[in-house]
Amino acid sequence: MSQSFDIAVIGATGTVGETVVQVLEERNFPVGNLHLLASIESAGHSVPFRGKNVRVR
């Protein structure tokens, strides 16, 4: 059985947050659930991750 991790990225729409999401995808990190958190202004936007759009909260 392979292990996966639930990940929360705070500031997901900022430069560092976008880089974290990109590195998780590039390195094929075993992500179970990806939770993207950002400011109220960014809430509702989507960020691409592994062929899907993940909504920012």
Number of C-alpha atoms within 10 A of each C-alpha: 3 4 7 11 11 10 15 13 17 17 17 23 21 13 9 13 17 16 13 16 21 15 12 15 16 10 8 10 11 14 13 11 11 16 15 23 19 18 13 9 8 16 14 13 14 16 15 13 13 12 7 9 11 16 16 22 17
